[in-house]
Amino acid sequence: MSPAGLATAFAALAAVTLAIGVGFAFVGAWLVLPFAGLEVLMLGAAFFVYARRAGAEVTMEQLRV
């Protein structure tokens, strides 16, 4: 996945998660909002790790038996 596509996917998932958290906060379940923020933070960390390793290229050389 390209960096722009990765950023778009992260932004979309983060927006949905935070919108759901804000919706619950408006209804009175305000404790959901910090956990939604924590989820977005962990999602960002996972995407960062994926982006760092996505550029790694693994090659295998032919082995003679």
All heavy atoms as a GROMACS GRO file, in nm:
protein
  470
    1MET      N    1   0.085  -0.116   0.000
    1MET     CA    2   0.000   0.000   0.000
    1MET      C    3   0.090   0.124   0.000
    1MET      O    4   0.190   0.130   0.070
    1MET     CB    5  -0.090  -0.003   0.124
    1MET     CG    6  -0.190   0.110   0.128
    1MET     SD    7  -0.300   0.106   0.272
    1MET     CE    8  -0.418  -0.015   0.220
    2SER      N    9   0.051   0.222  -0.077
    2SER     CA   10   0.131   0.344  -0.085
    2SER      C   11   0.116   0.426   0.044
    2SER      O   12   0.018   0.409   0.118
    2SER     CB   13   0.085   0.427  -0.205
    2SER     OG   14  -0.044   0.481  -0.180
    3PRO      N   15   0.210   0.515   0.071
    3PRO     CA   16   0.198   0.598   0.192
    3PRO      C   17   0.070   0.683   0.193
    3PRO      O   18   0.009   0.702   0.298
    3PRO     CB   19   0.323   0.686   0.187
    3PRO     CG   20   0.422   0.606   0.109
    3PRO     CD   21   0.341   0.531   0.007
    4ALA      N   22   0.031   0.732   0.076
    4ALA     CA   23  -0.092   0.812   0.070
    4ALA      C   24  -0.214   0.726   0.100
    4ALA      O   25  -0.307   0.768   0.170
    4ALA     CB   26  -0.105   0.877  -0.067
    5GLY      N   27  -0.215   0.604   0.048
    5GLY     CA   28  -0.326   0.513   0.075
    5GLY      C   29  -0.330   0.473   0.221
    5GLY      O   30  -0.438   0.460   0.280
    6LEU      N   31  -0.214   0.453   0.281
    6LEU     CA   32  -0.207   0.419   0.422
    6LEU      C   33  -0.259   0.534   0.508
    6LEU      O   34  -0.334   0.511   0.604
    6LEU     CB   35  -0.062   0.385   0.458
    6LEU     CG   36  -0.039   0.315   0.591
    6LEU    CD1   37  -0.108   0.180   0.593
    6LEU    CD2   38   0.110   0.298   0.613
    7ALA      N   39  -0.222   0.654   0.474
    7ALA     CA   40  -0.269   0.772   0.549
    7ALA      C   41  -0.420   0.789   0.534
    7ALA      O   42  -0.489   0.823   0.631
    7ALA     CB   43  -0.196   0.897   0.501
    8THR      N   44  -0.471   0.764   0.415
    8THR     CA   45  -0.615   0.774   0.392
    8THR      C   46  -0.692   0.670   0.472
    8THR      O   47  -0.794   0.700   0.535
    8THR     CB   48  -0.647   0.759   0.242
    8THR    OG1   49  -0.575   0.860   0.170
    8THR    CG2   50  -0.794   0.772   0.216
    9ALA      N   51  -0.642   0.547   0.473
    9ALA     CA   52  -0.706   0.440   0.550
    9ALA      C   53  -0.703   0.472   0.699
    9ALA      O   54  -0.803   0.454   0.769
    9ALA     CB   55  -0.638   0.307   0.521
   10PHE      N   56  -0.590   0.521   0.748
   10PHE     CA   57  -0.580   0.557   0.890
   10PHE      C   58  -0.676   0.670   0.924
   10PHE      O   59  -0.745   0.665   1.026
   10PHE     CB   60  -0.437   0.597   0.926
   10PHE     CG   61  -0.426   0.651   1.065
   10PHE    CD1   62  -0.438   0.567   1.174
   10PHE    CD2   63  -0.405   0.786   1.088
   10PHE    CE1   64  -0.430   0.616   1.304
   10PHE    CE2   65  -0.396   0.836   1.216
   10PHE     CZ   66  -0.408   0.752   1.324
   11ALA      N   67  -0.682   0.772   0.840
   11ALA     CA   68  -0.770   0.886   0.866
   11ALA      C   69  -0.916   0.843   0.868
   11ALA      O   70  -0.994   0.888   0.953
   11ALA     CB   71  -0.748   0.995   0.762
   12ALA      N   72  -0.954   0.756   0.776
   12ALA     CA   73  -1.092   0.710   0.771
   12ALA      C   74  -1.127   0.628   0.896
   12ALA      O   75  -1.233   0.649   0.958
   12ALA     CB   76  -1.115   0.627   0.645
   13LEU      N   77  -1.040   0.535   0.934
   13LEU     CA   78  -1.066   0.454   1.053
   13LEU      C   79  -1.066   0.539   1.180
   13LEU      O   80  -1.148   0.519   1.269
   13LEU     CB   81  -0.963   0.342   1.064
   13LEU     CG   82  -0.976   0.230   0.962
   13LEU    CD1   83  -0.856   0.136   0.970
   13LEU    CD2   84  -1.104   0.153   0.984
   14ALA      N   85  -0.975   0.634   1.189
   14ALA     CA   86  -0.969   0.721   1.306
   14ALA      C   87  -1.094   0.808   1.315
   14ALA      O   88  -1.149   0.827   1.424
   14ALA     CB   89  -0.844   0.808   1.300
   15ALA      N   90  -1.141   0.860   1.201
   15ALA     CA   91  -1.260   0.944   1.201
   15ALA      C   92  -1.383   0.865   1.246
   15ALA      O   93  -1.464   0.915   1.326
   15ALA     CB   94  -1.283   1.004   1.063
   16VAL      N   95  -1.397   0.743   1.197
   16VAL     CA   96  -1.512   0.661   1.236
   16VAL      C   97  -1.506   0.628   1.385
   16VAL      O   98  -1.605   0.641   1.457
   16VAL     CB   99  -1.517   0.531   1.151
   16VAL    CG1  100  -1.617   0.432   1.208
   16VAL    CG2  101  -1.552   0.564   1.007
   17THR      N  102  -1.389   0.590   1.433
   17THR     CA  103  -1.374   0.556   1.575
   17THR      C  104  -1.403   0.675   1.665
   17THR      O  105  -1.476   0.663   1.764
   17THR     CB  106  -1.231   0.504   1.602
   17THR    OG1  107  -1.209   0.388   1.522
   17THR    CG2  108  -1.210   0.470   1.747
   18LEU      N  109  -1.349   0.790   1.630
   18LEU     CA  110  -1.372   0.909   1.713
   18LEU      C  111  -1.516   0.957   1.703
   18LEU      O  112  -1.573   1.006   1.801
   18LEU     CB  113  -1.274   1.018   1.674
   18LEU     CG  114  -1.130   0.990   1.714
   18LEU    CD1  115  -1.038   1.101   1.664
   18LEU    CD2  116  -1.116   0.973   1.864
   19ALA      N  117  -1.580   0.943   1.587
   19ALA     CA  118  -1.720   0.981   1.573
   19ALA      C  119  -1.810   0.895   1.661
   19ALA      O  120  -1.902   0.944   1.726
   19ALA     CB  121  -1.764   0.971   1.427
   20ILE      N  122  -1.781   0.766   1.666
   20ILE     CA  123  -1.858   0.676   1.753
   20ILE      C  124  -1.833   0.713   1.900
   20ILE      O  125  -1.928   0.719   1.980
   20ILE     CB  126  -1.821   0.530   1.726
   20ILE    CG1  127  -1.872   0.489   1.587
   20ILE    CG2  128  -1.877   0.438   1.834
   20ILE    CD1  129  -1.822   0.354   1.539
   21GLY      N  130  -1.709   0.742   1.935
   21GLY     CA  131  -1.678   0.781   2.072
   21GLY      C  132  -1.747   0.911   2.112
   21GLY      O  133  -1.801   0.922   2.223
   22VAL      N  134  -1.748   1.009   2.024
   22VAL     CA  135  -1.816   1.136   2.052
   22VAL      C  136  -1.966   1.114   2.063
   22VAL      O  137  -2.033   1.174   2.149
   22VAL     CB  138  -1.781   1.241   1.944
   22VAL    CG1  139  -1.871   1.362   1.954
   22VAL    CG2  140  -1.636   1.281   1.957
   23GLY      N  141  -2.021   1.028   1.979
   23GLY     CA  142  -2.164   0.997   1.988
   23GLY      C  143  -2.201   0.938   2.122
   23GLY      O  144  -2.302   0.978   2.183
   24PHE      N  145  -2.121   0.846   2.171
   24PHE     CA  146  -2.146   0.790   2.304
   24PHE      C  147  -2.129   0.896   2.412
   24PHE      O  148  -2.203   0.895   2.512
   24PHE     CB  149  -2.055   0.670   2.330
   24PHE     CG  150  -2.109   0.540   2.279
   24PHE    CD1  151  -2.061   0.486   2.162
   24PHE    CD2  152  -2.207   0.472   2.349
   24PHE    CE1  153  -2.110   0.366   2.115
   24PHE    CE2  154  -2.257   0.352   2.304
   24PHE     CZ  155  -2.208   0.298   2.185
   25ALA      N  156  -2.032   0.985   2.396
   25ALA     CA  157  -2.011   1.090   2.495
   25ALA      C  158  -2.130   1.185   2.501
   25ALA      O  159  -2.169   1.229   2.611
   25ALA     CB  160  -1.883   1.168   2.463
   26PHE      N  161  -2.190   1.215   2.388
   26PHE     CA  162  -2.309   1.302   2.387
   26PHE      C  163  -2.427   1.238   2.457
   26PHE      O  164  -2.510   1.306   2.517
   26PHE     CB  165  -2.349   1.338   2.244
   26PHE     CG  166  -2.269   1.452   2.186
   26PHE    CD1  167  -2.232   1.450   2.053
   26PHE    CD2  168  -2.231   1.561   2.262
   26PHE    CE1  169  -2.159   1.553   1.998
   26PHE    CE2  170  -2.157   1.664   2.208
   26PHE     CZ  171  -2.122   1.660   2.076
   27VAL      N  172  -2.436   1.106   2.451
   27VAL     CA  173  -2.547   1.035   2.515
   27VAL      C  174  -2.525   1.024   2.665
   27VAL      O  175  -2.618   0.999   2.740
   27VAL     CB  176  -2.564   0.894   2.451
   27VAL    CG1  177  -2.669   0.813   2.519
   27VAL    CG2  178  -2.595   0.906   2.304
   28GLY      N  179  -2.403   1.044   2.709
   28GLY     CA  180  -2.375   1.040   2.852
   28GLY      C  181  -2.270   0.937   2.890
   28GLY      O  182  -2.229   0.932   3.005
   29ALA      N  183  -2.230   0.854   2.796
   29ALA     CA  184  -2.128   0.754   2.825
   29ALA      C  185  -1.992   0.814   2.790
   29ALA      O  186  -1.924   0.770   2.698
   29ALA     CB  187  -2.155   0.627   2.746
   30TRP      N  188  -1.952   0.913   2.867
   30TRP     CA  189  -1.830   0.988   2.835
   30TRP      C  190  -1.705   0.904   2.850
   30TRP      O  191  -1.601   0.937   2.794
   30TRP     CB  192  -1.821   1.112   2.923
   30TRP     CG  193  -1.817   1.079   3.069
   30TRP    CD1  194  -1.923   1.068   3.153
   30TRP    CD2  195  -1.701   1.049   3.147
   30TRP    NE1  196  -1.881   1.034   3.278
   30TRP    CE2  197  -1.744   1.022   3.278
   30TRP    CE3  198  -1.565   1.044   3.119
   30TRP    CZ2  199  -1.657   0.988   3.380
   30TRP    CZ3  200  -1.477   1.010   3.220
   30TRP    CH2  201  -1.523   0.984   3.349
   31LEU      N  202  -1.711   0.795   2.926
   31LEU     CA  203  -1.593   0.713   2.949
   31LEU      C  204  -1.549   0.636   2.824
   31LEU      O  205  -1.436   0.588   2.816
   31LEU     CB  206  -1.619   0.616   3.064
   31LEU     CG  207  -1.497   0.552   3.129
   31LEU    CD1  208  -1.398   0.658   3.174
   31LEU    CD2  209  -1.538   0.464   3.244
   32VAL      N  210  -1.636   0.630   2.725
   32VAL     CA  211  -1.600   0.562   2.600
   32VAL      C  212  -1.498   0.645   2.522
   32VAL      O  213  -1.411   0.589   2.454
   32VAL     CB  214  -1.728   0.538   2.514
   32VAL    CG1  215  -1.693   0.485   2.378
   32VAL    CG2  216  -1.823   0.445   2.587
   33LEU      N  217  -1.503   0.774   2.533
   33LEU     CA  218  -1.418   0.864   2.453
   33LEU      C  219  -1.268   0.844   2.479
   33LEU      O  220  -1.190   0.836   2.383
   33LEU     CB  221  -1.458   1.009   2.476
   33LEU     CG  222  -1.410   1.110   2.375
   33LEU    CD1  223  -1.450   1.070   2.233
   33LEU    CD2  224  -1.465   1.247   2.407
   34PRO      N  225  -1.221   0.831   2.603
   34PRO     CA  226  -1.077   0.806   2.621
   34PRO      C  227  -1.031   0.674   2.560
   34PRO      O  228  -0.921   0.664   2.506
   34PRO     CB  229  -1.058   0.805   2.772
   34PRO     CG  230  -1.175   0.877   2.827
   34PRO     CD  231  -1.287   0.856   2.731
   35PHE      N  232  -1.118   0.572   2.567
   35PHE     CA  233  -1.081   0.444   2.508
   35PHE      C  234  -1.080   0.451   2.356
   35PHE      O  235  -0.999   0.384   2.290
   35PHE     CB  236  -1.174   0.333   2.557
   35PHE     CG  237  -1.148   0.295   2.699
   35PHE    CD1  238  -1.230   0.341   2.801
   35PHE    CD2  239  -1.040   0.216   2.732
   35PHE    CE1  240  -1.206   0.308   2.932
   35PHE    CE2  241  -1.014   0.182   2.863
   35PHE     CZ  242  -1.097   0.228   2.964
   36ALA      N  243  -1.167   0.532   2.298
   36ALA     CA  244  -1.165   0.553   2.153
   36ALA      C  245  -1.035   0.624   2.113
   36ALA      O  246  -0.973   0.590   2.012
   36ALA     CB  247  -1.285   0.635   2.109
   37GLY      N  248  -0.993   0.720   2.193
   37GLY     CA  249  -0.865   0.787   2.167
   37GLY      C  250  -0.748   0.692   2.180
   37GLY      O  251  -0.654   0.696   2.099
   38LEU      N  252  -0.753   0.604   2.278
   38LEU     CA  253  -0.648   0.503   2.295
   38LEU      C  254  -0.646   0.408   2.176
   38LEU      O  255  -0.539   0.369   2.129
   38LEU     CB  256  -0.670   0.427   2.426
   38LEU     CG  257  -0.566   0.323   2.463
   38LEU    CD1  258  -0.431   0.390   2.486
   38LEU    CD2  259  -0.610   0.248   2.586
   39GLU      N  260  -0.764   0.372   2.127
   39GLU     CA  261  -0.771   0.285   2.010
   39GLU      C  262  -0.709   0.351   1.887
   39GLU      O  263  -0.635   0.287   1.812
   39GLU     CB  264  -0.917   0.250   1.981
   39GLU     CG  265  -0.935   0.157   1.865
   39GLU     CD  266  -1.081   0.123   1.839
   39GLU    OE1  267  -1.166   0.153   1.922
   39GLU    OE2  268  -1.106   0.066   1.730
   40VAL      N  269  -0.736   0.479   1.868
   40VAL     CA  270  -0.678   0.552   1.754
   40VAL      C  271  -0.526   0.560   1.770
   40VAL      O  272  -0.451   0.545   1.673
   40VAL     CB  273  -0.741   0.692   1.740
   40VAL    CG1  274  -0.665   0.778   1.642
   40VAL    CG2  275  -0.886   0.680   1.699
   41LEU      N  276  -0.479   0.580   1.892
   41LEU     CA  277  -0.335   0.586   1.917
   41LEU      C  278  -0.268   0.452   1.885
   41LEU      O  279  -0.163   0.448   1.819
   41LEU     CB  280  -0.309   0.624   2.063
   41LEU     CG  281  -0.166   0.649   2.103
   41LEU    CD1  282  -0.112   0.773   2.033
   41LEU    CD2  283  -0.158   0.666   2.253
   42MET      N  284  -0.328   0.343   1.928
   42MET     CA  285  -0.272   0.210   1.900
   42MET      C  286  -0.281   0.177   1.750
   42MET      O  287  -0.191   0.114   1.695
   42MET     CB  288  -0.346   0.103   1.980
   42MET     CG  289  -0.320   0.110   2.128
   42MET     SD  290  -0.148   0.073   2.167
   42MET     CE  291  -0.090   0.230   2.222
   43LEU      N  292  -0.387   0.220   1.686
   43LEU     CA  293  -0.400   0.200   1.541
   43LEU      C  294  -0.290   0.276   1.468
   43LEU      O  295  -0.229   0.224   1.374
   43LEU     CB  296  -0.538   0.247   1.494
   43LEU     CG  297  -0.570   0.229   1.347
   43LEU    CD1  298  -0.577   0.081   1.312
   43LEU    CD2  299  -0.702   0.297   1.314
   44GLY      N  300  -0.262   0.398   1.512
   44GLY     CA  301  -0.154   0.476   1.453
   44GLY      C  302  -0.019   0.409   1.472
   44GLY      O  303   0.064   0.407   1.380
   45ALA      N  304   0.004   0.351   1.589
   45ALA     CA  305   0.129   0.280   1.615
   45ALA      C  306   0.141   0.158   1.524
   45ALA      O  307   0.248   0.130   1.470
   45ALA     CB  308   0.137   0.239   1.761
   46ALA      N  309   0.032   0.085   1.508
   46ALA     CA  310   0.034  -0.033   1.421
   46ALA      C  311   0.060   0.006   1.276
   46ALA      O  312   0.136  -0.061   1.205
   46ALA     CB  313  -0.098  -0.110   1.432
   47PHE      N  314  -0.002   0.113   1.230
   47PHE     CA  315   0.020   0.159   1.093
   47PHE      C  316   0.165   0.205   1.076
   47PHE      O  317   0.224   0.185   0.970
   47PHE     CB  318  -0.077   0.271   1.058
   47PHE     CG  319  -0.207   0.223   1.002
   47PHE    CD1  320  -0.278   0.120   1.061
   47PHE    CD2  321  -0.262   0.281   0.890
   47PHE    CE1  322  -0.397   0.074   1.012
   47PHE    CE2  323  -0.383   0.238   0.838
   47PHE     CZ  324  -0.451   0.134   0.898
   48PHE      N  325   0.221   0.268   1.179
   48PHE     CA  326   0.360   0.314   1.172
   48PHE      C  327   0.455   0.195   1.160
   48PHE      O  328   0.548   0.197   1.078
   48PHE     CB  329   0.394   0.397   1.296
   48PHE     CG  330   0.535   0.443   1.300
   48PHE    CD1  331   0.578   0.546   1.216
   48PHE    CD2  332   0.627   0.385   1.386
   48PHE    CE1  333   0.710   0.590   1.219
   48PHE    CE2  334   0.758   0.427   1.390
   48PHE     CZ  335   0.800   0.530   1.307
   49VAL      N  336   0.432   0.092   1.240
   49VAL     CA  337   0.517  -0.028   1.233
   49VAL      C  338   0.503  -0.093   1.096
   49VAL      O  339   0.601  -0.136   1.035
   49VAL     CB  340   0.481  -0.127   1.346
   49VAL    CG1  341   0.547  -0.262   1.325
   49VAL    CG2  342   0.520  -0.068   1.480
   50TYR      N  343   0.380  -0.101   1.046
   50TYR     CA  344   0.358  -0.159   0.913
   50TYR      C  345   0.431  -0.078   0.806
   50TYR      O  346   0.496  -0.135   0.718
   50TYR     CB  347   0.209  -0.164   0.881
   50TYR     CG  348   0.183  -0.199   0.736
   50TYR    CD1  349   0.197  -0.330   0.692
   50TYR    CD2  350   0.149  -0.102   0.644
   50TYR    CE1  351   0.175  -0.364   0.560
   50TYR    CE2  352   0.127  -0.134   0.512
   50TYR     CZ  353   0.140  -0.265   0.470
   50TYR     OH  354   0.120  -0.296   0.338
   51ALA      N  355   0.423   0.054   0.813
   51ALA     CA  356   0.487   0.139   0.713
   51ALA      C  357   0.638   0.125   0.714
   51ALA      O  358   0.702   0.128   0.609
   51ALA     CB  359   0.447   0.285   0.736
   52ARG      N  360   0.696   0.107   0.832
   52ARG     CA  361   0.841   0.090   0.841
   52ARG      C  362   0.886  -0.041   0.779
   52ARG      O  363   0.991  -0.049   0.718
   52ARG     CB  364   0.887   0.095   0.986
   52ARG     CG  365   0.882   0.235   1.043
   52ARG     CD  366   0.948   0.242   1.177
   52ARG     NE  367   1.091   0.214   1.162
   52ARG     CZ  368   1.170   0.179   1.261
   52ARG    NH1  369   1.121   0.167   1.382
   52ARG    NH2  370   1.297   0.156   1.241
   53ARG      N  371   0.807  -0.145   0.797
   53ARG     CA  372   0.846  -0.277   0.747
   53ARG      C  373   0.797  -0.304   0.605
   53ARG      O  374   0.841  -0.400   0.544
   53ARG     CB  375   0.794  -0.385   0.840
   53ARG     CG  376   0.857  -0.375   0.975
   53ARG     CD  377   0.815  -0.484   1.065
   53ARG     NE  378   0.876  -0.462   1.196
   53ARG     CZ  379   0.925  -0.558   1.269
   53ARG    NH1  380   0.920  -0.681   1.227
   53ARG    NH2  381   0.978  -0.531   1.385
   54ALA      N  382   0.708  -0.222   0.553
   54ALA     CA  383   0.656  -0.244   0.419
   54ALA      C  384   0.763  -0.223   0.313
   54ALA      O  385   0.759  -0.284   0.206
   54ALA     CB  386   0.537  -0.152   0.392
   55GLY      N  387   0.860  -0.139   0.341
   55GLY     CA  388   0.965  -0.112   0.244
   55GLY      C  389   1.075  -0.216   0.244
   55GLY      O  390   1.158  -0.220   0.154
   56ALA      N  391   1.076  -0.303   0.342
   56ALA     CA  392   1.181  -0.405   0.350
   56ALA      C  393   1.160  -0.509   0.240
   56ALA      O  394   1.049  -0.554   0.215
   56ALA     CB  395   1.178  -0.473   0.486
   57GLU      N  396   1.266  -0.543   0.175
   57GLU     CA  397   1.259  -0.640   0.066
   57GLU      C  398   1.340  -0.763   0.103
   57GLU      O  399   1.455  -0.753   0.142
   57GLU     CB  400   1.314  -0.578  -0.062
   57GLU     CG  401   1.299  -0.667  -0.182
   57GLU     CD  402   1.347  -0.598  -0.308
   57GLU    OE1  403   1.321  -0.478  -0.324
   57GLU    OE2  404   1.412  -0.664  -0.389
   58VAL      N  405   1.277  -0.876   0.091
   58VAL     CA  406   1.343  -1.001   0.125
   58VAL      C  407   1.372  -1.075  -0.004
   58VAL      O  408   1.284  -1.095  -0.087
   58VAL     CB  409   1.253  -1.088   0.216
   58VAL    CG1  410   1.320  -1.221   0.246
   58VAL    CG2  411   1.222  -1.013   0.344
   59THR      N  412   1.497  -1.115  -0.022
   59THR     CA  413   1.534  -1.190  -0.141
   59THR      C  414   1.594  -1.323  -0.098
   59THR      O  415   1.658  -1.334   0.007
   59THR     CB  416   1.636  -1.114  -0.227
   59THR    OG1  417   1.752  -1.089  -0.148
   59THR    CG2  418   1.580  -0.983  -0.276
   60MET      N  419   1.572  -1.421  -0.181
   60MET     CA  420   1.629  -1.553  -0.154
   60MET      C  421   1.721  -1.590  -0.268
   60MET      O  422   1.685  -1.575  -0.384
   60MET     CB  423   1.518  -1.657  -0.138
   60MET     CG  424   1.428  -1.632  -0.019
   60MET     SD  425   1.314  -1.766   0.008
   60MET     CE  426   1.421  -1.895   0.057
   61GLU      N  427   1.837  -1.634  -0.234
   61GLU     CA  428   1.932  -1.676  -0.335
   61GLU      C  429   1.916  -1.825  -0.361
   61GLU      O  430   1.874  -1.901  -0.273
   61GLU     CB  431   2.074  -1.646  -0.288
   61GLU     CG  432   2.100  -1.498  -0.267
   61GLU     CD  433   2.240  -1.474  -0.215
   61GLU    OE1  434   2.326  -1.563  -0.226
   61GLU    OE2  435   2.262  -1.366  -0.162
   62GLN      N  436   1.952  -1.867  -0.481
   62GLN     CA  437   1.943  -2.009  -0.511
   62GLN      C  438   2.052  -2.084  -0.436
   62GLN      O  439   2.167  -2.041  -0.427
   62GLN     CB  440   1.961  -2.033  -0.661
   62GLN     CG  441   1.844  -1.984  -0.743
   62GLN     CD  442   1.867  -2.013  -0.890
   62GLN    OE1  443   1.980  -2.036  -0.933
   62GLN    NE2  444   1.760  -2.012  -0.966
   63LEU      N  445   2.012  -2.195  -0.382
   63LEU     CA  446   2.106  -2.278  -0.308
   63LEU      C  447   2.144  -2.399  -0.394
   63LEU      O  448   2.058  -2.460  -0.458
   63LEU     CB  449   2.046  -2.325  -0.177
   63LEU     CG  450   2.009  -2.216  -0.079
   63LEU    CD1  451   1.939  -2.276   0.042
   63LEU    CD2  452   2.133  -2.140  -0.033
   64ARG      N  453   2.271  -2.435  -0.396
   64ARG     CA  454   2.315  -2.553  -0.467
   64ARG      C  455   2.327  -2.668  -0.369
   64ARG      O  456   2.384  -2.654  -0.263
   64ARG     CB  457   2.450  -2.530  -0.535
   64ARG     CG  458   2.440  -2.429  -0.646
   64ARG     CD  459   2.571  -2.417  -0.715
   64ARG     NE  460   2.563  -2.314  -0.816
   64ARG     CZ  461   2.661  -2.281  -0.894
   64ARG    NH1  462   2.778  -2.341  -0.881
   64ARG    NH2  463   2.646  -2.189  -0.984
   65VAL      N  464   2.270  -2.777  -0.408
   65VAL     CA  465   2.274  -2.895  -0.320
   65VAL      C  466   2.379  -2.992  -0.368
   65VAL      O  467   2.399  -3.019  -0.478
   65VAL     CB  468   2.135  -2.964  -0.314
   65VAL    CG1  469   2.141  -3.089  -0.226
   65VAL    CG2  470   2.033  -2.865  -0.264
   0.00000   0.00000   0.00000
